[in-house]
């Protein structure tokens, strides 16, 4: 499939949200995994842009480093965002996108490119997002591939079904859910309504929590705050302090990340959740639509209640 008018900066990306408001700096490892004998082999030119949680573009950094085939680099986000840096965030967390643009496309505002080539360039390496603190002697992160999303030039109807089994909440521990609303289409303007269901280890659905995520923005949700506001925090802890979160939108795709934090040690456990197609090979089409409808009926209709 030929994608016309594609911004080549969005061929290979690394998108993430910073965690400065919780006390951590963000470091990203970027790689050029193409081998010398690949027909796609090329240098990757690294640039950067940042957005507020509400999706307002704060600024960008022109290409500042070149990664040769087989090479990698580590970038401290705070070298580009903060007081006296190229991008000022006023102390707030940002949605960041590192762009790894193939050399032959640098300087071209748009190109026509086969969708298979885009994914061939993406699939050769993951990028690693690391949250760290020297003061607390803490470092933790997660690796994933940042694929083009929410692009009307390819793909059909979009939905998100998130199943996050690591929900750990008690007096000292909290699981923060971070939802990113990303697109590879410059004119993207869809705000996504996303619903969360908090389920205890015994299967009780204790709380539902609706959120919205602005285009090119993100939302961070404290599970402990949600359970406390719903009046069920003590019940969740009584049932073991662990469970799962199911997130759902039938009208948009978000990137779900999970950061579990211990308040005393400041230690982190970071996860992302894979979409159902990774563990249900028959997912898609009528099966996806029927499953989404069933999920809505079971977990997002009526009040949060214990199963019968």
N, C-alpha and C positions, 0 to 999 in steps of 0.2 A: 504494500500500500504506500503510495507516494503522498507525503505530507507537504503541502505547499505553504510557503511563507513562514517557515519555522525559524524562530530565533535560535541560532546555533549555540548560544550560551546555555540553553536548557537541554542540550543533548545529554550531557553528563553533569550531574549536580550533587551537592550534599546539603540537604536542608535539615534544620534542627531548631530548637528553642534553647536560649541560654537559661541558666539557673542562678543568676546573680542575686536575686531577691531572697534566695535561701542560703546565700553565703558561699557559692561555688563559682570558680572560673571555668571557662569552657575552652577545651583544646580539641582540635580536629585533625585526624590523620587522613591524608588524601593520597591516592595511588594512581599510577598509570600502569595498568596491568596488561597492556597490549605487548605481545612478543614481537621481536624483530621481524619474524617471518609472516606476520599477520598482514593481510591486504589493507587493513585499516590503520596500521601503525603510524603514529604521529606524536609530536610533543603535545602536552596539554597546558594551556595557558590559564592560570588561576586568577579569577577576579571574585568580587564579593559584593553583596548588597544586603541591606537589613530593613526590616519592617517592624512597626509596633505591634502589640498584641491585637490592636484594632485594624491592622492591615495598612496603616499609613506608611508609605515608603520614606525611610529616614535618609537614605543616601547610598552611595556605592563607592567601591574602590576599584580603579582600573587594574588590568592585569599586572600583578606584582611578582609573579614567580612562574617559572616554566618547569614542568615535570617531564623528564625524558622517558621514553619507553622503558618499563621495568623499574622506574624510580618511584619515590614517594616523598612526601614532606609532611611536617607537623606545623600547624598554625595555631597560635594563641588568638582567640577571637578578641580579647581585650587589647591586642596590639592595633586593632582597627576600630573598636567601638569603645567610647568612653571619653572622659574629659581630656581635651587636647589631642584627640585622635581624629581620624577622617570623618567618623560618624559619631554624633552625640546622641545618647539615648536618655539623658536626664536620669540616670540611675535605674531605669526600668529594663526588664528583660526584653529581648528582641527575638524575632524570627529571622534567622540568618540563612542565606543561600550562598554557598561557594559554587562558582561556575568553573568547570574544567573544560574549556573550549579547545577542540582540535585545532592545531596550528593553521591548517589550510582554510579554516573558516573564520579566523580572527579578523575583525574589521568588517565583516559582512553582516548587515542588519538582519537579513533573512536569507534562508536557503530553501530549496526543495530537496527533501531527503526521504529515502525509504524508511518506513517504520522499523523494518528489520535491522537496518543499520544502527538506528538509535539504540535498540535493545542489545545489539551485539556489543556496542561500546560500553553500555552500562554494566553488562553481566560479567565483565572480566575482573571486577574487584568490588568489594564492599568499602565503605568509608566508615571510620571509627570516630564516634563522638564521645568525648571524655569530660567528665565533670570532676574538678579537683580542688583541693584546698591544702596549701602548705601548712597553714596554722593548725588544721585538724589532722594532718597526715592522712588524708583521704583522697583516693582516686578510684573512679568507677565509670563505666561507660557501656556503650552498645554499638554494634556494627550492623549496617544495613545498606541496601541500595536505594537511592533516591530516584524513583522512576517518574516519568512525566505523568501528570494526573489532571483530571477535570478539564480535559482539552476537547472542545467540540469537534475538532477536525478528525478525531478517531475515538473509537469506543461508542457504546450506546448509552442506555440508561445507567445511572451510577447509584450505588448504595454502599453502605458500610455496615458490616456485622463484626463487632469486636468482642472477643472472649479473652479476658485477662484473668488468669487463675491465681495470680499472686496479689491478693488483697490482704494486706497485713495492717491491722489498726489496733492500737491500745493506747495507754497513757503516754508511752514513749515512742511509738512507731506510727508512721502515717504513710499511706500510699498516695502519691500525687499522680494524677492522670493528665497528660499533656496531649491536646488534640490540635493538629496543624491543618489548615485549609490552604492547600498549595495548588498551583496550576502552572502548566507550561504555556498557557495562552495569555498573551499580554492584556487582552480585553476582558479577562475573567472578572466577574463581579457578583458571584453567587454567595450569599450568606447561607451557611448550612445549619439547620436545626438538628441537634444530636441529643439523643436520650440515653441516660445511664440507669441501669438497674443494679443495686447492691444486694448481693445474695450471701447469706451466712453459710457456714460449713454444713449445716444440716438441711440446706435447701430453702430456708425461709428467705423470701424477698422482703428485705427490711426497708428499703427506700428506693424511690425513683427521683431522678434529678435531670431536668431538661436544661440544655445550654444552647447557645448559638456561637458559631465560629465565623468571624468575618473573613472575606476573601483576602488571601495573603496575610492572615493573622493567625492567632492561636489562643487557646484557652487552657489555663492550668486549674485543675480541680483538686482540692484537698478532700480525700475520702473521709477523714476524721471530721472535718467541718460539716460535710453533708450528713453523716450519721448523727452528729450532735444536733444539728438543726432539725432533723427529723425526729428527735427524741428517742433514738434507738441505739445510741453509742454504747450504753451500758449493756444492753441486750446482746449486741454484736460481740463485745468483749466476753460476756458470760458464756457465749456459745463457742469460745475458743480464740476470738480475735483474728480469725482468718476466713477467707471465703473467695468470692470471685466477683468481677464486674462484667456485665454484658452491656455493650454500647451499640446503638442502632440508629441509622438514618436510612430511609428508603429514597432519599432525594439528593444524595451527595456523597462524595468520598472524602474522608479525612484520614490523616496519618495518626494512629494512636500510639503513644509512648507511655510507659509506666515507670515512675521513679519512687521506690520505697526508701524511706529515710528514718533512721533511728535518732531521736532528738538528743540522746545522751552521748553516744559515740560519734555522731554525725556521719556514720557509715551509710552508704547508698547501695541499692540493688536496682539495676536498670534493665528494662525489658522493652521489646516491641512485640506486637501480636501479629501473627500472619493471618491473612484473609482465608476464608473457608476453602478456596480453590486449592490451597496447598495441602490440605488433608482430606478433601472430598473431591476426587478427580472428576466426578460427574456434576460438580457445581456449575451453575450457569443456566440461562434461559428460563424455562418454566420451573425448573427445580429451585432456582434462586428466588424467583418471585413467590412461589408457594411457601418456601422456608421463611422468607422475610415476613410474610403475612402471619405465619404461625408464631414466629417470635414476637411480633407485635401483640397478638392476642394473649400470649402467655405471660409476657413480662412488661408490657407497656400499655396495658388497658386496665382501668380501674385503679384502686388503691393498692399499695404494696401490702401483700398479705402472705401468711404462711400457707404452704401447699396443704391440700386436704389429704 
